[in-house]
Amino acid sequence: MKRVLLLLAVVLALCAAACSGGVSITPPPPPTGNFSDTSLKGQYAFAMSGVDFNGRLLQRVGSFFADGNGNITMAFEDVSSASGLSTVQFNASTYSIQANGRGTLTLNPSAGGFALILSITLDSTSQGLMVQTDGNATSSGSFMLQSPSAFSLTSFNGNYVFDVSGVDILSGGAPLSIVGEINLNGAGGSGGGTLDENNGQFGLFPAQSVPSSSNAYQLDASNSAFGRGALTFSGRTFVFYIVDSTRIRMMEEDASGATEGDAVLQTGTIPIQNSGFTGSYAFLIGGSFSASNVMGPLTRGGRFTADGSGGLSAVFADQDFNGGPVSLSPATITSASYSLDTTVAGTGRGTIALTDSKQGQWNFTFYLISPSQAVIQDQSIGTVGDGTMLAQTGGPFTNSSVPGPYAFSWSGVNLSAGFEEDFVGQYALASSTSNNVSGGMDFTELVSSKQRVFLNVALNGTQTINGDGAQQNTFTVTSGTSPSSTYNFKLYIVNANTVFFVGADTVRVDAGIASQQH
């Protein structure tokens, strides 16, 4: 999953000497596991977002080659910053991976300047999570193993669901989310599609038609080794890096917006009416809210069961807006429904409406990537946000049914100082009912007057399962810093391999994901 809060972005390094003392750190136990430098071998596409010291949104996408022996032999990236668009080539770079999958990736620009230093955690040899930890900015993202055999126009033939978010340049930086579906024909053209745009300045534009084009996407012959290309639709142009024939990682490069995300091939039987959409789903959304002179970061997550007739049951949800966590349950939700959009049947577009006795109405639009996966956009009044929705399978859940090592990433905003914070790490979940979480993490908290980078910090706490484990579990951990910090989340278990974190703190708004390591 990309980005968690729309407020998160990325910037090039500014000052490598920014890290300073001020906080003592207790390290985690020695790492254990089966990972090593050989676990990172091949070509990987990455995407990250974060902010600089002025809160300016910037983004990066790119590709790096790892040789399995601690060396990055080539790397290339596109960066969108307040000063414009740029590309950066790296060489003579390195990485290291510990037994638990945690490690460091250092990319040295060929033209000189400050290195980009990233803390990473592998959840497998084919993908992982990453956070910038050089002290020059804060940013977070992920990387995925690329398939060079897919670096051709013909590899992209089908319908692709996309989700990009960031800011609208024309309005001076209002939050922006765009989700939808587009057809690519395998020859550089597009058969058109449908999109929903939620713009914090100009409003909501649902179910907009995407015009067809004979020249929608091209590959970059000068950087073909990296799988780099360009995609244009609805007046917006994106640079992309190919993961494989089913996914590209894309960043907007035009004067309209600064957005970033992925496009993923639709597979399976996509329902065209309500009867085709059944079962349980969990979702996670990050974004912002602004109305009545109140604004701030927002995260929402939850789960529901669709009945095939437009009704939703067993609906539970959690929200943290500006440090005010609230929970929704069947006891407070007065109505819950969904509808597959028959006017654009086959696109996988659908809507969800929830009404809560205290929180009012929440509205969402989703596009199905498959019967078990979708992108989801928050279209509630005053809200701009998006995220992911996955089929919830394998329950009931207990700590004894989902133990093991997890790679995790959280991102959000520390409200006490008004800065972004990004975390990456690994924890082991034991089957006991208390004190069952232990691990380590690296994180950056972007505030210029204090220490900003914290490396190899111990993490200990408890995951508590409530009821059948499908909803509103709790996850509370304390960092090994002095003074220590406590992080509170509502936890939604998606399946035996994936969990969603929804912030439940009054001093920060964070959200994230964890996945079992393999």
N, C-alpha and C positions, 0 to 999 in steps of 0.2 A: 504494500500500500504506500503513496506518495507523501505526500504532504498530509499533515493532520490538521493544522490550523491555516486558514487563508492568510493570516498575518505573517506566516513564516516565509522567509526568502533567503537569498544568498548573495555574497559579495566576494570579490577578490581580496587577497591578503593585504593588510595595511601596515602592520607593525609587528614584526616577529618577537620583539622584546617586551610584549605587553604583559606576559604572565609574571605574577609576583607572589610573594608569600602572604601569610595572613591567616591561614586555616590549616590546622594539622589534620592529617589523614591516616585512618587505620586501613591497611590494605586487606583484601580478601585472602582466604587460604590459598595455598599454592594450586595452580590450575591442574585439572585432571580432564581426561578425555582423549579422543583419537585424532584430533586435528593437528596439523603442522604446516610448515611452509609449502609442502607438496599439495596441500588441500586447495590452495589457490593457484590454479594453473589453467591458462587459456586466456581468452579475450572476453572482457566484461563491459557491458554498457551501464553507465551510472547516471543518476539524476539526483540533484540536491537543491534545497532552497533554504534561505535564512535571511538575516539582516545584518547591516553594518551598524556602526555606532550612532548613526543618525536615523536609524530605523528605515532606511531606504531598501525597498524590495529589489532583490537581484536573484538570478537563477543560473544554474549551470547544468548542462548535459554533456556527456562525452563517452570515451571508450579508453580502456587501458589493457595492456598485455602483461600478464604475470607468467613467469617462466617456471614456477614450481620450486624455485631455489632462492627466493627472497629478492628477486630483481623484477622491476617493471621496465621492460625493454622499449615500449612505446606507449604514449598516451596523448590524447588530443581532446579538447573541450571547447564548447561554445559557452559564452557568458553574456548574460543580459544584465547591465548595471545602470546606475543613474547617469553614467557618462556615455552610455551607448552600448553597442554590440561589439564583441571582440571574440577572437579565437586564441587559444593558448596551446602550444605544443610543449610536451615534457620529454626529458630524457634523463639518463643516469639516475633513475629513481629506484626506491627500495620498498620492501614490506617485510613484516614478520608476523607469524601466527602462533599463538600459544596452543596448548593442548585442549583448552576449553573453547577454542574458536575465536577468542578475542585477539586483537592484534592492532598493528599500526601500518598505515600506508602513507608514504612520503613521496610527493610528486614535485620534482624540481623543474621549473620552467627552462626551456632551452635558451630563451633570451635573457636569462638571469632574473634576479629578484627573489622575493620571499617564496619559500616552499609552501605548498599546500599540504598540511599534515592532517590526516584523518584517522580517527579511531574507528575500527571496524569489528563486527562480530559476524561470523559465518553461521548460518543455520544449516548449510550443506555446502558441498563443493561447487554448487551451481548458483548460489545467491547469498546475499548478506546485507547487513545494515551498516550505515556509516554516519559519523558526526564529525564536523570540523573541530579540531582541538589544537590549533596553532596560536590561538589567542587573538587573531586578527579580525575575526568575525565569528558568528555562530551560524551553522547550517546543518541540515540533516537530510538523509535520503537513503537510497539503496542501490545495489548493483546486481546485475544478472548476467549469467554466462551467455555469450553470443554464439550464433551458428553462422560462420562465414559463408556456408553454402547457400544461405538465404539472402545474400547481398545482391539481389537482382530485382528488376521490376516485376518479373513474372511470379515472384514469391508471394505477391500481395494481390490475391484474387478472392474477393468475398466481402462480407459486411463486417465493419470494424466499429466497435463501441469505444468512444473516447471520453475522457474526463480531464479537463485542464482548468486550473484556477490560478489566481494571482491578483493583479490590479488592472484597472482600466486607465490607460494613459490619457485618453482624451478628457476624462473628468478630473485629472490631477491626482489619481491614485485611489479611487474608490475600489472596494473589493469586488472581484469578478469571478464568476464560476460559469463554465460552459460544459454541458454534457450532451451526448448525442450519438448518432450512428451514421456512418458514411460508407458507401460502396466503393471499392477499388477494383479495377477490372483486369489487373495483371499486365497492363500495357502502358501504365502511366496516367490513365484516365480515371474518372470517377462517374458513377451513375447517379450521384446525388445522395441525399439523405435527409435527416431531421435532427434539429438540435434545440436545446433549451438554454437560454442565456439569462442569468440572474446577475444584474448589475446594481451595485450599491448606490449609484448615482442616478441612473436612468431607468431603473425598474426591472420588471420581469418580462421576458419575451419567450413565452412557451411555444413549443412545437413549431419552430420556424423551419421552413423548407431550405435544404442545402442544394443549390443548383448543381447540375451535372457539369463536367468539364472534360475536355479531351487531353488536357495537360495539367493534371492535378498534382502529380508527384514525380520527382526525378531523383536520381542518385548523383552524388558528387564525385565525378571522375578523379578529381585531384586528391580526394581522401577516401577512396574506395576501400582501402584496407580497414578502415574504422566502421564501415557500414553507415556512412553519413549520407543524408539526403535532405530533400525539402518537400513539404506538403502544403498545398494552398486550397482553402475552401472558405466560402462566405466572406471573402475579403480579408482573410487572415492567413499569414504565412508562418509556417513552423519549420525549424530545422529538426531533423530526427536522426536517431541512431537505432539501427535494427538490432533487436534481440534475436528473433527468429521469424519465421513466416507468420507467426500468430501475434507478435507484439512489436511495437516501436515505442521509443521514449522520445518525447517531443517537447520543444520549447518555442514559444512564439517570438518571431523576429520581425515586427512591423511597428508602425506608429500608432496602432490602435490599443494594444494591450501587452502586458508582460505576464504571460501565463505559462504553465508547465504541467505536463501529465503524461499519460500513456494512452495508446489506442490498442485494443485487443480484439482479435478475430472472434466473431460470434460462432458458436458451435452448438451442436445438439438441436433439438426441436424447440424453437422459440414459440411460446404460446401466443395466440392471436386473439384470445378471448379469456374471460375470467376463469372458465372451467379448466384451463390449462395451467393455472397458477395456483399450486397447492403446496402445503407443507410449512415447516418452520424455518424462519430466517432470523439472522442477527445482523445489525448494522452499526456502523460507526461513522460519525460526521464531525468535521471541524470547520470553523468559520468565525463569523463575527455577527454582532447584532447592533443595530443603530436605529433608535426611534425615541421620540419625545425627549431629545437632548440627553439620552442615555446611550452609551456605546461601550463596546468592549469585546474581548474574545469569548467564544462560545464553543462548547463541545456537547454533542448529544450521541447517545448510543442506546440500543435496546434490542428487543426481540419480539416476534409475533408469530402466529400460525394462521395461514391463509386457508379458507375453507373451500375454494373453488367456485364460490357463488358471490364473491365481492365482500365477504365479511372477514374480519380479523378477530381472533380470540387470543387469550393468554398474552395480552400485550403488557409488556413492562418496558420502561424507559428511564434513563437518567440524563440529567442536564447539569452542566456547570457553566453559568454565565457570570463572568466578572467576579468569581469567588462566591457565588450563591448556589451551591449544589441542591438540586431537588430530585425527587423520585416520583415516577408515575407508575400506577399499578391498576389492575382491573377494578380496584375499589374507588379510584378517582377518575378513570377514563369512562366517559359517558357514551362515546361512540367511536368506532374504528372500522374503516372500510378501505377497499382498494378497487381500482378499475384498470383493466388493460385497454389501451387506446386503440379502438377499432378503426379510427380514421387514418391511422398510419400503421395498419396491421402488418406484422412481420418485422417491425423495427425493434420490438421488445420494449417499447415505451409503456409505462404504466404510472399511475398516481396512487398515493396513500394519503388518507386524511384521518387524523386523530383529534378528538376533542376531550380535553381534560377539565374537570370542574374547577381547578385552580390555575392551570397554565394556559387555558384557552385552546385555540386550534393550532395544530402543527400540520403542515402540508409538505409533501415530498413528491418528487418525480424520479423514477428509476428507468434505466435501460438495461435489459438483460443481456449479459454476455453469453450466458448459457442458462439452462434451467436452474443451476445452482449458484450463479454468480451474477452480480449486477453492480453498476455504478449508481449512486443515489445523490440527488441534489435537494437541499433544503430550500423550500420556497415559501416558508412561513413569513408572515408580515414582519418586515424589518430585519430579516435574516438572510445572509449570503453564506452558504456553506455547501460542502460536498464530501463524499467519502465512498465507502464500499459496503456492499450487502452480500452476505454469504448464506447458503443453506446451512441450517443448524442440524447436525446429525450426530448420532452416537450416544445420546443421553439415555438414561439419567447419568449425570456426572458426579463423581466423588473424587477426593484427592487421591485415592488409591487407584482410580481409573485413568488419571491424567498426570502421573508423576513423571519426572525426567528433567533433562537439561533444556532450557529455553533461551533462545536469542531474543532480545527485546530492544525496542526503541520507544522513547516518549519525547514529545515536543510540546511546547506551549509558551505561556507567558507567566513570569513571576510578577505578581501584582504589587508586592511590597516595594519593588524598585522600578517596576515598569519595563523590565527587559525580557528578551526571549531567552529560553533555556532549552537545550537539546541534550538528550541522554542516549547512550548506547551501552549495552552490556550483556551479561549472561547470568542466569540464576538456575539453581537446581531446586525443583519442587519435590519434597518428600511426601510420603503417604500419610504422615501423622496429621493431627487436627490443629496443632499450634506450633509456632516457631519452625515452620516447615519450608521457609524460603531463605536461601543463602546464596550469595554470589558476589559479583563485582561489576563496576561500571565506570565509564569515563563520561564527563559531561562538561559543557560550557554554559556559563551564565553571563550574558553580555552586559556588564556594567563596568564602566571605565575606572571607577575609583577603588575597585576591590579586585581580589584575585578572580580570574575569569575562567581558568581551566583547571579541572580537577581530574586527576588520573588515578586509576587503580584504586577506587574507593569501594570499601566493603559495603554490602547490602544484606540486611537481615530483617525478617518479619514473618507475617502469617497470611496465608490465603485461606479464607473461610468459605465453605460451600453452604449455600442456603437452599433448602428444599431439594428439588431434583437437580440442582446445579445449572439449570438452563438460564437463570436470570438473577440479576442483582446480587451476585456474590461480592465479597469484599477482599481487597488486597491492600495491606498496610505494611510498609517497610520503612526502615530507618537507615540513613546513610552513615558510613563510618567516618564522618567528618566531625571535627570539634570546633564550634558547636555543631551538633548533629541536626539533620533535617528529616522530618517524617513526611512520607508521600502516601496519600490516601486515594484509592480508586474503587469504583464499582467495576466488577469484572464480569464480562459475558463470555462464556466458553462457547466457541463456535463448533468445535469438534475436538478430537483427541490431540490435534496438532496445533490449533490456533485459538488465541484468546484476544479479546478487545478490552482495552483499558479506557474507562471514562473517568476523568478527574472528579474528585469529591472533596476538594480542599477549598478553604476560604482565602488562602494567600497566593494561590496559583491556579491557572487553568491549563491542565495538561491532558493529553490523550495519547494513545499509542497502541502498539500491537506486540504480541510475542508469539513465537512459533517454535515447536519442538525441533531440536537439532538432530540431524541425521547424518 
